[in-house]
Amino acid sequence: MNAPRRPPRRWLGIALLPTLVAGADPPAPRPASPPPPRPTPANLPGVFATELPELLNPENLRLSLRPHFGDFVNHDHFRLDVGLRYALSERLEFTAETETYVAHGLGDASFGEKLGLASFETGVKYRFADWLQPYWQTAAGLKYTTPVSRPPPEFTDAYRNLTPYLTLAHDWESRPEFTSFLGFGLNFVDRARPVASPDDFGEHSWFVRPGLLWRRGPVNYTLETNLASTAGFEDDAQWQVALRPGVEWTLPPALKFNARNRWTLGLGVSLSTGDRGDDVGINVRIQTDFDFRRFFQRLPGIPDAPPPAADTPASR
């Protein structure tokens, strides 16, 4: 039996720093009346990947579109992620997302020669009412992701993933614009077909994700870390540490032609090290969200929705 590897130490101190800072900050006092709904999150994978405890306003339905414009340069096919989020109540939210693709005609494949769905993801998240209050807001969730059909190999990791997780967030009493967060989760995998991504372990694993969120009006700055390992699932354990600083900007009306839907532009840098080697990457994402509650208001018998709150970032 091979001795298990130790985790890489280069960035472990940085990875735990946001959590240590949150522990040193005093808890916010419990309000006399329930606080207003938290701002709804913008989902920008590659920029910010952690699930925060916040949910949409109850009975809100949100459609999100996330185009991959870089595919026109890097791949023969263009991808468009289509997602739905629905808050059944103040405590429970359901999500679904699929990644579509089509040959864009600027590469080796003719326009429309191949199109379809690359993956499908569904999830549920439950926010706890009093657990760990007033120190932390908490939620637990479950995600399931599976490949669909047979997309180009670079668009799939060829595994089904089942991911239960727990997420915590702490708003600083001394600096309300800062939020520390901490996520824990397990990732159970099952091979769907014999094409694997070299970036994934290909085995069951667990992860810890501490980080920091700084809200400044329409701009949100994030520092997210990720420690992942197969330790406990296999003898020859593998480790990976990643550091992801990012920024999200909600575009003002003048830059989106006064459209009522939200447009968010995100930029993230990923620095990782571990048994899979070292890597540096830059991700640029743009996403638009449509709140269907506004359309439903035009129907008889549908009450007016509360005014939308400012948006803050969160994971998929």
N, C-alpha and C positions, 0 to 999 in steps of 0.2 A: 504494500500500500504506500502510495506517495504521501509525504507529509503535506498538509494543506498550506497553501501560500498565505502569507500575511497581506493585509490590504496595503495599497500604496499610501505612503505617508506624506507625499509632497503637498497635497492640498487638503488633508484632513482637518487641519486647524482652521482654514478658510471655510470649509464646508460646515463646521459646527459653530462658527462665529455668530451668525444671525440668531441661532437658538439661544446661545449664551447671553447675548444682548437682551433678548426678550425676557429671559429669566431675571435679569437685573432690573428691569423696568417695573414699577409698581402697577398692579392691576387697576383698570378703570373701575370707578364705583358703579354699583348696580343702579340703573336709572329707576326713578319712581314709576314711570310709565314705559311701555314697550317702545324701543327705538324705531325710527322709520326704516323701511326696507333697505337692505344694503344695495349699493350699485351693482348692476348686473355685469358679468364678466365678458371680456372679449377673448375668444379662443384662437390663439395663434401658435400652433405647434411649430417647434423650431426656435421660437422666441421665448415662450413661457409655457411650460408643460405640466405645472402642478395644479391639481384641483384644489380650489379654496372652498370653505364651507358655504359661501354665499349662493343663494338660489335666485332665480327669476322671481318677479312678483307673482303671487298666486294666480293661476288660470291664464297666465301669459304664454303665448306660443311664439317662438322666434325662429325664423329661417335665416341661415347663414350661408354665404357663398364665398369660397376662398379659391381664387384662380392661382395656378402655378405658372406665372409668365416666364420664368426661367426655362421652362420646358421648350420654348421656341428656339432656344440656343443649345440646350444640353441634351435634348431627347427628340425622338421622332414623333412623340405623342404629347398632346396637351392635356393636363389634368385639371379638373374642377371638383373641389370638395363641396358637398352639399350636406348641411347639417340642420337638424331640428332639435329644439329644446322646449319642453313643456313642464311648467310647475303645476302639479296637481293641487298642492297646498303650500302653506308656509314652511313645511318640513320635508316635502317629497318632490323630487324632480326626475323626469325621464329624458333621455337623450338618444338620438340616432344620427348616424353620419355615414355617408358612402362616398367613395372616391371614384369619379368617372374619368374616362380617358377617350381621346379620339386622335387619330393621325392628323397632324396639322398641315401636311403637304410641303413643309419647308426642308424636310430631311429625305431619307431614303424611301419612306412610305408615302404613297399618294394620299391626298386629302380624303378623309373618311374611309380609307381602306380597312382600318381596324378601329373598332370602338366598343366600349362596354364598361363594366364595373370592375374595379381592381380590388376593393375591399369593402366590408360593411362592419360598422361598430354600433353597438347598443349599450346603454348603461342606465343605472339608477343611482340616485344619491339621496341620503336621508340626513337632515340636519338635526342634531340633538338640541333640546330646549334648555336644559340646565346643567348638563354634565360638564365639569371643569370650569363652570362660570364662577366668578367674573374674570378669571385669568385667561381662558381660551374659548374661542368659538370652535365647535367641533362638528364633524360630519363623517359619515361612513358611506362607502359606495362600492359598486361592482361594475366592471366593464367586460364586455366580450367582443373580440375582434376576430374576423375570419376572412381569408381570401375569397374572392368571388371570380368565377369563370377562369380564364387563363390570360391574364394581362401580360404585358412585357415583363421580363424577369426583373428589371430594375425597379418596378413599381410594387413588388411584393416581397415579403420576407418568408413566405411559404409556410407560415405557422398560424395556427389558431391560438389566441391568447385569452386567458381568463384571469382578471386582475381585481382582487378585492383590495380595498385601501381604506386608510383612516387619515383624515386631514385635520389640522389644527391651525388656528390663526389668532394672533394677539395684537390688538391695537394699542400702540404706546400711549400711556397717559400723558407723558411729558411732551410728546410730539405726535399729535393725532394723525398727521399725514403719513406716518410710518406704520407698517404692519409687518410683523415677523410671522413666518408660517413654517410648518413642519408636517411632512407627509411620510407615511409608512405604507408599504404594500408588498404583496406577493404577486408573482407572475408565473402562472402555470401554462405551459406550452404543449402543443400537440402538432406534430408535423402533418401538414395538409398535402404537400407534394414535395418531391425531391429537389427543390431549388431553395437554397437557404441564403439569407443575407449574411455577409461576413461581419456585419456590425453587431449582430445579436449573439447571445450566448448559445442559443439552441437548446437550453436546458431550463428547468424550473429555477427561479431566482427570487431574491427579495431586494427591496430598495428602501433607502431613506433619503428624503429630499427636504433639507432645511433651506430657508431663503429669506429675502427681504424685499418688500414692496414700498416704493416711495411715490405718493400721489402728488402731482403738481399741476392742478387744473386739467387741461386736455392732454398733458404729457405724463406718462407713468414710467418710472424707472424700476427695473427689477434686477435682483441678483439671486440666481437660483443655482443650487448645487445638487449633485446626485451621486450617491454611493450605492452601487449595485454589486451583487455577488451571488454566486451559486453555492456558497458555503452552507452546509447543512443538507444540501440536496445531492452532492457528489463529493467523492473523496478528493479529487484533484480540483479544488475550488478555484474559481476565477474571480477577479476583482476588477472593477472599473470605477474611476472617479471622474466626474465632469463638473466644470464650472461654466455657468451660462449667464453673463450679464446681458441685459436687453433693455430696449426702450419701445414704448407704444405711444403713438400720437393719434388722437381722434381728430379727424380733419374738420376745420370750421366750415360753416355753410358756404362761404365764398369759394372754397376749393372743391365743393361737390355740387355746384350749380344749384344751391339752396334746396337740394333734395332732403326729404325728411328722414330717410333711413341713415343709419350711422355707417361711416367709412373709417376704418382703422388701419394705419400703416405701422408695421413693426419691423425692428431690426435687432437681431440677436447674434452674439458671438459664442461659439462653443469651443471650449478647451478641455480635452479629455486625455487621460493617461490610465494605463492598466495593462492587464495581460493580453489585451487585443492590440496593444501598441498605443502610440500617441497620435493625436489628431487635432487639427484646428479647422474650424468651419465658420462661415458667415451665412446667416439666413435672413432673407427679406420676405415679408409676408404682407399681403393686403387682404382685407376682409370687409364685406358689407353685410349688415344685419337688417332684417325686416321684421318689425313687430306687428304680428297679425291682429293684435288686440285693437289697433286703430281701425282696421278694415271692418272688424266685427261691430265697432261702435255705430256704424252706419245702418246696421240691421235693427229693426224694432225689438224692444225688450232687452237689449244689451246695455248694461250700465256703463257710464264713462269710466275709462281706466285712469289711475293716478298718473300724474305727469312723470315722464321718464327721468331717472336719476343719472348723474354722471357715471361714465363707464370706467371700470378698472380691469386690469388684466387677470386672466386665470388660464389653466391648462385645459386639453381636450378630454 
